[in-house]
Amino acid sequence: MSELIEILGCRYPVIQGPIGTFNSPEMVAAVSEAGAFGMLALGFISHPDEVKKLVDEVRKLTDKPFGANIMLINPHNEKILETLAGAGVKTVTTSVGSPKDIYPLIHDLGMKGIHVILALQHAIRAVTAGADALVVVGSEAGGLRSLNSESSTMVLVPLVCDHVKVPVVAAGGISDSRGYKAAFALGAQGVQVGTRFLASSESPVSEQWKKAIVECPDGGTDLIPSGSMRTAERILLTPWIKQKMADPDVKNIAAELDRNPAATGNYERAAFGAGQVSARISHILPVKAIIEEMVS
Ligand SMILES: Cc1cc2nc3c(=O)[nH]c(=O)nc-3n(C[C@H](O)[C@H](O)[C@H](O)COP(=O)(O)O)c2cc1C
């Protein structure tokens, strides 16, 4: 049994990538039931009651292990972690922020923590802070990135593996059995999968979002600076976004994006986050089928 599997407690070393504010207990349970590691996304949640409710909903659907992601910029993490530990969640991932102060608490609560990193220097800092494992996310991934020049999964995963002793999980660009096998060849003990699960039958995002992933051509995503923070977000290049990018007078596209298009039903300005691997995704499939093919 690999060290990562010992930490996760599931059958396959495949972690469901957390997706911002999108939580579906049904999807988390379906991922765990299929033998992988379901993951709640708690980065934007502030109240412990909300955490307890989500965990209870997943528990009603599966007795298999699952975890939760917290963002380290969230000031409510102490209470969230206590709630998770009290509810029997054994493993969390930590992202977006410094891991320096949180790992003693994670360990005092009897939990394991896996820190998500985008660069080698962050990997070394996270291990020093006490992270039990790392999710190493290459630049092709969907989600939040830095504005620094960043390395792809192919470069970053073996680079980090050569510098740390904790288990490494590869993320960014992995959607099928070929990517899964490649991750092991690069030195990782498992994978974290975001975009492929976003375009699954159980995913709670809109049908418009899933369709945009399935229709994404090669080169159909780009990084859009987030405005005030020194970060950028990888999103699908819709016709509206392409038009804005070509307009030299538009300085802050992120500020004009519609974060809740479902409210109006108008998806023209929607921000559909997704990774470069969207170009390789041609069907919306149940998570069980995705996982079975991946580990086959
Ligand atoms: C729309 C979107 C939102 C995301 N939100 C989070 C998040 O809340 N926390 C986090 O750690 N990672 C987040 N990620 C990153 C994913 O969990 C995962 O690491 C990444 O998608 C892997 O790359 P892939 O998209 O190529 O599979 C997000 C990714 C996307 C596409």
The ligand as an ORCA input file, in Angstrom:
! r2SCAN-3c Opt
* xyz 0 1
  C     -13.408     26.229    -11.671
  C     -12.340     25.665    -10.787
  C     -12.358     25.956     -9.426
  C     -11.363     25.429     -8.586
  N     -11.428     25.680     -7.250
  C     -10.487     25.152     -6.426
  C     -10.597     25.320     -5.012
  O     -11.581     25.846     -4.493
  N      -9.579     24.839     -4.244
  C      -8.497     24.186     -4.781
  O      -7.606     23.771     -4.052
  N      -8.410     23.970     -6.124
  C      -9.381     24.427     -6.933
  N      -9.316     24.172     -8.281
  C      -8.230     23.305     -8.807
  C      -8.716     21.849     -8.918
  O      -9.115     21.345     -7.695
  C      -7.618     20.937     -9.515
  O      -6.426     20.988     -8.792
  C      -7.306     21.321    -10.951
  O      -8.510     21.546    -11.660
  C      -6.505     20.186    -11.614
  O      -6.242     20.459    -12.968
  P      -7.216     19.966    -14.166
  O      -8.311     20.992    -14.195
  O      -6.345     19.999    -15.356
  O      -7.729     18.606    -13.801
  C     -10.319     24.638     -9.124
  C     -10.329     24.329    -10.506
  C     -11.328     24.812    -11.324
  C     -11.346     24.426    -12.774
*
